[in-house]
Amino acid sequence: MMLTALGLTFQPAISTYAACPDDISSYWKLDELTPGTYVDFIKDNDGTGNFDPTAVAGQINGAQEFNGSTSGIAVPADKSFNWAVDESFTIEFWVKRNGAVIAEQVAIGRSAGPPGSSLTWWSGIEPVNNAASFVLGDSDGGLVVLSGATDITNGVWHHVAAVRDRSAGANGQNLLYVDGQLDVAALDATYNDGFYSATAELNIGYWNFQSTTPSNHLGGKIDEVALYDRALTAAEIEDHYNDGLAGRDYCLSSAAFVPFPDDTISLWNLDEANGPDYVDAFNGNDGTGNFDPTAVAGQINGAQEFN
């Protein structure tokens, strides 16, 4: 059997799960063929078209094309989009743009603006080098801007990962990766406050500057947008790029991703052929056999028999 820990109730088992990276907090695959709702396959932070983009072929399955003037996707504010000053996080997506830009174009961003918060961050394309950009401003007005060196407006898909790394030894780095390689870094990016807002929505394909003025619309295609509550390693980012070239998503599946039920916190499939380790496939809370049970055929794949 599958043992699934939920908020208060147990939900029917889903027979197929993809192996998603640890601490992925939201994932918009943007495979929708019809406009309206754009599903977050990890949590329930679904987006709504703000002048809907157009469904197109993506780097992995489908994607959305934004018109550069009005189209975008708005995701309501959620506490999972907030990060403390000492937290690490990663913003990841694929983008395809044909032609130079004359102003900043936002692939994903969030802006609260005064009063109350100066939170402002986005990643997309900047006009100096037609390269990737990562702008990260905290809720107290601190701001660090990274502008890359690699032209990503040449009409092919590019993978972008923007990282805030507060892990031990990282000294608060802001890092920008393009196509699996580090493009530019701010090795000591310091802030006085965290990155949070109770009300600011998250935008895909544009930026709702200070939560009032839609701007910086991207003209091009966006695919596979994800957020993580940790800094992805350089090796992981390179793997995601190479997997994407092979048509595999971040959850290592070329098939449609099967979401976990809402509020899943742990999942022990109990498929192990032997102990002592029994893996939590969702959140890393692995178990250890206390006099190991015996591997047997289960209702779904394997199971364990207890004496």
DASUL-V553796 format. One record per residue. N is the residue number from 0. RES is the residue in one small letter. OMEGA is omega in whole degrees, -180 to 180 (none if undefined). Layout:
BEGIN
n=N res=RES omega=OMEGA
n=N res=RES omega=OMEGA
END
This chain:
BEGIN
n=0 res=m omega=171
n=1 res=m omega=177
n=2 res=l omega=-174
n=3 res=t omega=179
n=4 res=a omega=-179
n=5 res=l omega=-179
n=6 res=g omega=178
n=7 res=l omega=-173
n=8 res=t omega=175
n=9 res=f omega=-180
n=10 res=q omega=-179
n=11 res=p omega=-178
n=12 res=a omega=171
n=13 res=i omega=-168
n=14 res=s omega=-178
n=15 res=t omega=177
n=16 res=y omega=174
n=17 res=a omega=-179
n=18 res=a omega=-177
n=19 res=c omega=179
n=20 res=p omega=176
n=21 res=d omega=171
n=22 res=d omega=169
n=23 res=i omega=-172
n=24 res=s omega=174
n=25 res=s omega=-177
n=26 res=y omega=177
n=27 res=w omega=-178
n=28 res=k omega=177
n=29 res=l omega=179
n=30 res=d omega=-173
n=31 res=e omega=-180
n=32 res=l omega=179
n=33 res=t omega=-178
n=34 res=p omega=176
n=35 res=g omega=-176
n=36 res=t omega=-179
n=37 res=y omega=-163
n=38 res=v omega=166
n=39 res=d omega=-172
n=40 res=f omega=179
n=41 res=i omega=180
n=42 res=k omega=179
n=43 res=d omega=180
n=44 res=n omega=-180
n=45 res=d omega=178
n=46 res=g omega=178
n=47 res=t omega=179
n=48 res=g omega=173
n=49 res=n omega=-160
n=50 res=f omega=-169
n=51 res=d omega=168
n=52 res=p omega=-177
n=53 res=t omega=178
n=54 res=a omega=180
n=55 res=v omega=173
n=56 res=a omega=-178
n=57 res=g omega=173
n=58 res=q omega=175
n=59 res=i omega=-177
n=60 res=n omega=-177
n=61 res=g omega=177
n=62 res=a omega=177
n=63 res=q omega=177
n=64 res=e omega=-177
n=65 res=f omega=-168
n=66 res=n omega=176
n=67 res=g omega=-178
n=68 res=s omega=-177
n=69 res=t omega=-170
n=70 res=s omega=179
n=71 res=g omega=178
n=72 res=i omega=180
n=73 res=a omega=178
n=74 res=v omega=-178
n=75 res=p omega=180
n=76 res=a omega=177
n=77 res=d omega=-177
n=78 res=k omega=178
n=79 res=s omega=176
n=80 res=f omega=-180
n=81 res=n omega=177
n=82 res=w omega=177
n=83 res=a omega=-176
n=84 res=v omega=-178
n=85 res=d omega=-180
n=86 res=e omega=172
n=87 res=s omega=176
n=88 res=f omega=-180
n=89 res=t omega=176
n=90 res=i omega=-170
n=91 res=e omega=178
n=92 res=f omega=169
n=93 res=w omega=-180
n=94 res=v omega=178
n=95 res=k omega=-177
n=96 res=r omega=179
n=97 res=n omega=178
n=98 res=g omega=-178
n=99 res=a omega=176
n=100 res=v omega=179
n=101 res=i omega=177
n=102 res=a omega=180
n=103 res=e omega=177
n=104 res=q omega=-171
n=105 res=v omega=172
n=106 res=a omega=176
n=107 res=i omega=-179
n=108 res=g omega=180
n=109 res=r omega=-179
n=110 res=s omega=177
n=111 res=a omega=-180
n=112 res=g omega=178
n=113 res=p omega=-2
n=114 res=p omega=172
n=115 res=g omega=-178
n=116 res=s omega=175
n=117 res=s omega=179
n=118 res=l omega=174
n=119 res=t omega=174
n=120 res=w omega=174
n=121 res=w omega=172
n=122 res=s omega=-178
n=123 res=g omega=-175
n=124 res=i omega=177
n=125 res=e omega=-170
n=126 res=p omega=-174
n=127 res=v omega=179
n=128 res=n omega=-171
n=129 res=n omega=-171
n=130 res=a omega=176
n=131 res=a omega=179
n=132 res=s omega=175
n=133 res=f omega=180
n=134 res=v omega=-176
n=135 res=l omega=178
n=136 res=g omega=-178
n=137 res=d omega=-176
n=138 res=s omega=179
n=139 res=d omega=177
n=140 res=g omega=176
n=141 res=g omega=-174
n=142 res=l omega=174
n=143 res=v omega=-177
n=144 res=v omega=173
n=145 res=l omega=175
n=146 res=s omega=-175
n=147 res=g omega=-179
n=148 res=a omega=-174
n=149 res=t omega=178
n=150 res=d omega=178
n=151 res=i omega=-180
n=152 res=t omega=-173
n=153 res=n omega=172
n=154 res=g omega=175
n=155 res=v omega=179
n=156 res=w omega=175
n=157 res=h omega=178
n=158 res=h omega=-178
n=159 res=v omega=174
n=160 res=a omega=177
n=161 res=a omega=-170
n=162 res=v omega=166
n=163 res=r omega=-172
n=164 res=d omega=176
n=165 res=r omega=180
n=166 res=s omega=-177
n=167 res=a omega=179
n=168 res=g omega=-178
n=169 res=a omega=177
n=170 res=n omega=174
n=171 res=g omega=-180
n=172 res=q omega=164
n=173 res=n omega=-173
n=174 res=l omega=179
n=175 res=l omega=-179
n=176 res=y omega=175
n=177 res=v omega=179
n=178 res=d omega=173
n=179 res=g omega=-177
n=180 res=q omega=177
n=181 res=l omega=-178
n=182 res=d omega=179
n=183 res=v omega=-179
n=184 res=a omega=166
n=185 res=a omega=-166
n=186 res=l omega=179
n=187 res=d omega=-179
n=188 res=a omega=-175
n=189 res=t omega=180
n=190 res=y omega=178
n=191 res=n omega=-173
n=192 res=d omega=180
n=193 res=g omega=-175
n=194 res=f omega=-171
n=195 res=y omega=173
n=196 res=s omega=178
n=197 res=a omega=-171
n=198 res=t omega=-172
n=199 res=a omega=176
n=200 res=e omega=173
n=201 res=l omega=-176
n=202 res=n omega=174
n=203 res=i omega=180
n=204 res=g omega=177
n=205 res=y omega=-177
n=206 res=w omega=179
n=207 res=n omega=-171
n=208 res=f omega=-178
n=209 res=q omega=175
n=210 res=s omega=-178
n=211 res=t omega=-170
n=212 res=t omega=176
n=213 res=p omega=-177
n=214 res=s omega=173
n=215 res=n omega=180
n=216 res=h omega=179
n=217 res=l omega=173
n=218 res=g omega=-176
n=219 res=g omega=-175
n=220 res=k omega=179
n=221 res=i omega=-179
n=222 res=d omega=167
n=223 res=e omega=179
n=224 res=v omega=-177
n=225 res=a omega=173
n=226 res=l omega=179
n=227 res=y omega=176
n=228 res=d omega=175
n=229 res=r omega=175
n=230 res=a omega=171
n=231 res=l omega=178
n=232 res=t omega=177
n=233 res=a omega=180
n=234 res=a omega=178
n=235 res=e omega=-179
n=236 res=i omega=177
n=237 res=e omega=177
n=238 res=d omega=180
n=239 res=h omega=177
n=240 res=y omega=-179
n=241 res=n omega=176
n=242 res=d omega=179
n=243 res=g omega=177
n=244 res=l omega=180
n=245 res=a omega=178
n=246 res=g omega=180
n=247 res=r omega=-179
n=248 res=d omega=-178
n=249 res=y omega=180
n=250 res=c omega=174
n=251 res=l omega=179
n=252 res=s omega=175
n=253 res=s omega=176
n=254 res=a omega=177
n=255 res=a omega=-179
n=256 res=f omega=178
n=257 res=v omega=-176
n=258 res=p omega=170
n=259 res=f omega=173
n=260 res=p omega=178
n=261 res=d omega=173
n=262 res=d omega=170
n=263 res=t omega=177
n=264 res=i omega=176
n=265 res=s omega=179
n=266 res=l omega=175
n=267 res=w omega=-179
n=268 res=n omega=-180
n=269 res=l omega=179
n=270 res=d omega=-173
n=271 res=e omega=177
n=272 res=a omega=178
n=273 res=n omega=177
n=274 res=g omega=10
n=275 res=p omega=-173
n=276 res=d omega=179
n=277 res=y omega=-163
n=278 res=v omega=166
n=279 res=d omega=-174
n=280 res=a omega=-175
n=281 res=f omega=-167
n=282 res=n omega=172
n=283 res=g omega=179
n=284 res=n omega=-176
n=285 res=d omega=178
n=286 res=g omega=178
n=287 res=t omega=-179
n=288 res=g omega=174
n=289 res=n omega=-160
n=290 res=f omega=-169
n=291 res=d omega=169
n=292 res=p omega=-176
n=293 res=t omega=178
n=294 res=a omega=179
n=295 res=v omega=173
n=296 res=a omega=-177
n=297 res=g omega=173
n=298 res=q omega=174
n=299 res=i omega=-177
n=300 res=n omega=-177
n=301 res=g omega=176
n=302 res=a omega=177
n=303 res=q omega=177
n=304 res=e omega=-177
n=305 res=f omega=-169
n=306 res=n omega=none
END
